């Protein structure tokens, strides 16, 4: 359901009965508020990124989950309540008091490769999100997994605006 509770039902000719409820404790947890963030892409094209905010209270920081090549016309299903995502779960980060941004990052491999200009691409979405939600002066963390880890490390090397970087299961690319 919208809170992440999953129910296992037995269906029969006389109706249904509940066999088990998974994560039933989540029924009392408010899921993140999700807001679209509209901004320009690297060529001025209109993009939408998605900002996840705590249900109440001011966020303690902004966590950006970059993945070059991901463009989100709708909120990513990967970050919905109840989605199976054990390695970078936006709902858990929001529950810990952080705002989370899933930026749309078009990828033109022939033009930029995996890293060129990625900080600028991420920061366009960050600036739009901070302006829209009043998140100025929050520390910004990058949290990348796999190809996203490469992007997070590359972005951190291109800008001093990122307070921390989490790079999980990344494969660094060394160029001459």
C-alpha positions in Angstrom: 0.0 0.0 0.0 1.0 3.7 0.1 2.9 3.1 3.4 4.8 0.0 2.3 2.7 -2.6 4.0 2.3 -5.8 2.0 -0.5 -8.3 2.8 -0.6 -11.9 1.8 -4.1 -13.0 1.2 -5.7 -16.4 0.6 -8.4 -16.2 -2.0 -11.1 -18.8 -2.1 -14.7 -19.3 -3.3 -16.0 -17.8 0.0 -13.9 -14.7 -0.1 -10.4 -14.0 1.2 -8.5 -14.2 4.5 -5.2 -12.5 5.5 -2.4 -15.0 6.0 0.3 -12.5 6.8 1.2 -8.8 6.9 4.7 -7.7 6.1 6.0 -4.4 7.5 2.7 -3.8 9.3 4.5 -1.3 11.5 4.9 1.0 8.5 1.1 1.7 8.6 1.9 4.3 11.2 4.7 5.9 9.3 4.0 8.9 7.1 5.7 8.4 3.7 7.7 11.1 2.1 6.0 14.1 0.4 7.0 14.0 -3.3 7.3 17.2 -5.3 8.3 17.7 -8.9 11.3 19.9 -9.5 11.3 21.5 -13.0 14.7 22.7 -14.4 16.6 22.9 -17.6 18.9 20.2 -18.8 22.4 20.5 -20.3 21.0 21.8 -23.6 18.2 23.9 -22.1 15.6 21.1 -22.5 12.9 21.0 -19.8 13.4 18.2 -17.3 11.6 17.1 -14.1 13.5 15.7 -11.1 11.8 14.5 -7.9 12.2 15.8 -4.4 11.3 13.6 -1.4 10.6 15.6 1.8 9.9 14.5 5.3 6.2 14.6 6.2 6.9 17.2 8.9 9.9 19.2 10.1 12.8 20.8 8.3 15.2 18.5 6.6 18.7 18.1 8.1 20.4 17.8 4.8 19.8 17.0 1.1 20.8 13.7 -0.3 21.1 13.5 -4.1 21.0 10.1 -5.8 22.6 10.7 -9.3 22.5 8.2 -12.1 23.4 9.7 -15.5 21.0 8.4 -18.1 18.0 8.3 -15.7 15.3 10.7 -16.8 12.2 10.6 -14.7 8.9 11.9 -16.2 7.2 10.5 -13.1 8.5 9.7 -9.6 10.8 6.7 -9.8 9.1 3.5 -8.8 12.4 2.4 -7.2 11.8 5.0 -4.4 8.1 4.4 -3.8 7.0 3.1 -0.3 7.3 -0.6 -0.3 9.6 -0.9 -3.3 12.3 -3.4 -2.8 15.5 -1.3 -2.7 17.9 -2.5 -0.2 20.9 -0.4 -1.2 19.6 3.2 -1.6 16.2 3.6 -0.2 14.8 7.2 -0.4 12.0 6.5 2.1 14.5 5.4 4.8 16.6 8.5 4.2 13.6 10.7 4.4 12.5 8.9 7.6 15.9 9.8 9.1 15.1 13.5 8.4 16.8 14.1 5.0 15.4 15.5 1.8 16.2 13.3 -1.1 16.5 14.4 -4.8 16.3 12.0 -7.7 17.7 14.2 -10.5 16.9 13.6 -14.2 20.3 13.4 -15.8 20.3 12.8 -19.6 23.3 11.0 -20.9 25.0 11.6 -24.3 28.0 9.1 -24.0 29.6 10.3 -27.2 29.6 14.0 -26.1 30.3 13.8 -22.4 31.4 10.3 -21.5 30.3 9.2 -18.1 31.8 12.1 -16.1 32.3 15.3 -18.1 30.1 18.1 -16.7 28.2 15.9 -14.4 28.5 18.3 -11.4 26.9 21.1 -13.4 24.1 18.7 -14.5 23.4 17.7 -10.9 23.6 21.2 -9.6 21.0 22.5 -12.0 18.5 20.1 -10.4 19.8 20.9 -6.9 19.5 24.6 -7.3 16.0 24.3 -8.6 15.0 22.0 -5.7 16.6 24.3 -3.1 14.9 27.3 -4.5 11.5 25.6 -4.8 11.5 24.0 -1.3 13.6 26.6 0.6 16.4 24.2 1.3 19.2 26.7 1.0 22.2 26.3 3.3 21.7 22.6 3.8 24.7 20.3 3.4 24.5 18.3 0.2 25.5 14.6 0.0 25.8 12.5 -3.1 24.8 8.9 -2.9 25.7 6.8 -5.9 25.5 3.1 -6.5 27.2 1.3 -9.4 27.3 3.7 -12.4 25.8 6.3 -10.1 28.8 5.9 -7.8 31.1 6.8 -10.6 29.0 9.9 -11.3 29.0 10.8 -7.6 32.8 10.7 -7.3 33.2 12.5 -10.6 30.8 15.3 -9.5 32.6 15.7 -6.2 35.8 16.2 -8.0 34.2 19.0 -10.1 32.6 21.0 -7.4 33.2 21.9 -3.8 29.4 22.2 -3.0 29.1 18.6 -1.9 29.6 18.0 1.8 29.9 14.2 1.5 29.9 11.4 -1.0 28.7 7.8 -0.7 29.9 5.6 -3.5 28.7 2.0 -3.2 29.7 -0.8 -5.6 31.2 1.7 -8.1 33.8 1.0 -10.7 36.1 3.9 -11.2 37.1 4.8 -14.8 40.7 6.0 -15.3 41.3 8.1 -18.4 44.7 9.2 -19.7 
